[in-house]
Amino acid sequence: MSCSQACLRHSWCTSSNFKESSGNCELNKHEFSTTDDDTKLTDNPGTTFSMFLKGCLVNGCLNKGSCIFDQEKETFVCSCKQPWRGKRCELDIAVAISVALAGALAVVSAVAVVVAVAIVVAVAVAVAVAVAVAVALALALALALAVAVAVAVAVALAVVVVVAVNVVLTQQLGTTFTMFLKVRRSKTLPWSMYIAVAISVALAGALAVVSAVAVVVAVAIVVAVAVAVAVAVAVAVALALALALALAVAVAVAVAVALAVVVVVAVNVVVVYCDVTAQGKPWTLIARFPNFDEVSWINDDRLWWYDQNVTIGTTSDPSNNMDMISPAFWLVRGYEFRITRSDDSSHTPLLQTTGNCLGGQTFRSKITSYGDYRNGKVWSKHSCKGSCTVQYGGQYKKTDGFQQAECSVGNIQSSNKIGFWCSYGVQPQVYVFKSIMMIGGGGSGCAQADHGIGITAKAKGSGTKYKYDFGNTANSSYPPPSQSYSLNLWIR
């Protein structure tokens, strides 16, 4: 076996040195990126150096990724720069997530189509069965009607025969009786003649009764046939109406189910944006707070914090400067959250919580766990209902809402904190300042409590309330906050 083949047998071996004089085979392992290795090799006469390209050494890494040796896998792998992923750093993580979501939506749509087709097939089968039943009933009614008509005709013929016989017998009886009277006048008749006449009279009476009964029976049969036909027609009509109604209901149900499927698919077609840090930790964009459009996050109904369950705004573009709330706001559970600026494409956190702030809850669960403050209910007085420890970074010192980030002399909250449902009034209650999420120190010495996200200020005795989705203050005596960028809220 050659030295090169010996190297190929070991996954960790990347090169070999074969000394021709001694026949020694030296197997080597490169543990650093090939871009960092000293590529100036020293030529040693009598020694054959062989290098084997393994892993990413074969085709290299894309998008400025580095090919480094992986100790665990014992091969060379790509170390990718953000936001790239994949064996060769060929995948943009945002695109990959969008593709995955698109695939999931495609599956949902396929299932919806299958359900819709199944419903249509079921309706078609139901219609076919209904038609078959209606045809069978019609044939049965036709057969019954034919039998009834045949019976009626037979009875009618029987009546005709009976009546004809009765007429003949009556005529014969009349002739016989006339002869009997003539003979009786001329001579005395034997008793047998009297008996014959009596029998003839009796037979005539019986035939009359039979004829009458036959007529009554015939009339009864005709009436029965008419009633049977009428009932059959009524049943057939009722069945037809019932089948038509059932068909209409089935079609309506099919249409309703199809529409429901379409609505469900449409409602669930939501693309969320995820940012994966250099440490491989994914952050999901869940909300955006702008001052550019209408105020949505500080309305008295607190709808967006508590009850908004439909997506509003662009969920897949962190650079957008309009209001946004994603289903991730009430569906995705996490442990920390962070805030970034919409005009920062690198998504550097201005603020990030530490110490398991969310505790595995959704953000809505966290923010609403402090109480029900819908419809203008007062949430606190000279205090915050809760807080989390944070660390600052990026452009936080130049960002509205962060002016008191480092203020440590507040009497309701110190620096390096974000508070929830904070309020502070200036004596003698000239103004009441509030924020749903107060950033940094607050209270006396730290610009009251109207700085952060969802801020408001109201003068005593005045119905006017100043409010912004985020800012350094809601006091009308100061300039309004910036409208050129928004604050994005992320969860992990």
Secondary structure, 3 states (H helix, E strand, C coil): CCHHHHHHCCCCCCEEEEECCCCCEEEECCCCCCCCCCCCCCCCCCEEEEECCCHHHCCCCCCCCEEEEECCCCEEEEECCCCEECCCCCEEHHHHHHHHHHHHHHHHHHHHHHHHHHHHHHHHHHHHHHHHHHHHHHHHHHHHHHHHHHHHHHHHHHHHHHHHHHHHHHHHHHHHHHHHHHHHHHCCCCHHHHHHHHHHHHHHHHHHHHHHHHHHHHHHHHHHHHHHHHHHHHHHHHHHHHHHHHHHHHHHHHHHHHHHHHHHHHHHCCCCCEEECCCCCEEEEEEEECCCCCCCCCCCCCHHHHCCCCCECCCCCCCCCCCEECCHHHHCECCCEEEEECCCCCCCCCEEECCCCCCCCEHHHHHHCCCCCCCCCCCCCCEEEEEEEEEECCCHHHCCCCCCCCCCCCCCECCCEEEEEEEEECCCCCEEEEEEEEECCEECCCCECCCEEEEEEEECCCCCEEEEEEECCCCCCCCCCCCCCCEEEEEC
